[in-house]
Amino acid sequence: MNILFLDSATEACTAGLWQNGEIFSHFEIAPRAHTKLLLPMVELLLLEA
């Protein structure tokens, strides 16, 4: 099972993936840049997993 989680509620931008008990995540402080960061973060997570 895979669970993708995203958080962009504050200045921090977080994307993570839980895959079969293992967690992969990326975090960056980037006010007003979440839309530019989230998709590349998700792509990296999928490559790492």
C-alpha positions as CSV (number, residue, x, y, z in Angstrom):
1,M,0.0,0.0,0.0
2,N,1.2,3.5,-0.8
3,I,0.1,6.7,0.9
4,L,1.1,10.1,-0.4
5,F,0.9,13.0,2.0
6,L,1.3,16.8,1.3
7,D,1.4,19.8,3.6
8,S,1.4,23.3,2.4
9,A,-0.6,25.0,5.1
10,T,2.3,27.1,6.4
11,E,5.5,28.5,5.0
12,A,6.9,25.0,5.1
13,C,6.2,22.7,2.2
14,T,6.3,18.9,2.8
15,A,5.7,15.9,0.6
16,G,6.0,12.4,1.8
17,L,5.3,8.8,0.8
18,W,4.6,5.9,3.1
19,Q,5.3,2.7,1.2
20,N,5.0,-0.7,2.9
21,G,6.1,0.6,6.3
22,E,8.9,2.8,5.0
23,I,8.6,6.6,4.9
24,F,10.2,8.9,2.3
25,S,9.9,12.7,2.7
26,H,11.1,16.1,1.5
27,F,10.7,19.3,3.4
28,E,11.5,22.9,2.5
29,I,10.8,26.3,4.0
30,A,9.6,28.3,1.0
31,P,6.9,30.9,1.5
32,R,4.8,31.5,-1.6
33,A,6.6,28.8,-3.6
34,H,4.6,25.7,-2.8
35,T,3.1,25.4,-6.3
36,K,6.6,25.2,-7.8
37,L,7.9,22.7,-5.3
38,L,5.2,20.1,-4.7
39,L,5.3,18.3,-8.0
40,P,9.1,18.0,-8.2
41,M,9.1,16.8,-4.6
42,V,6.5,14.1,-5.5
43,E,8.5,13.1,-8.5
44,L,11.6,12.7,-6.3
45,L,9.7,10.6,-3.8
46,L,8.5,8.2,-6.5
47,L,12.0,7.8,-7.8
48,E,13.4,7.1,-4.3
49,A,10.7,4.6,-3.3
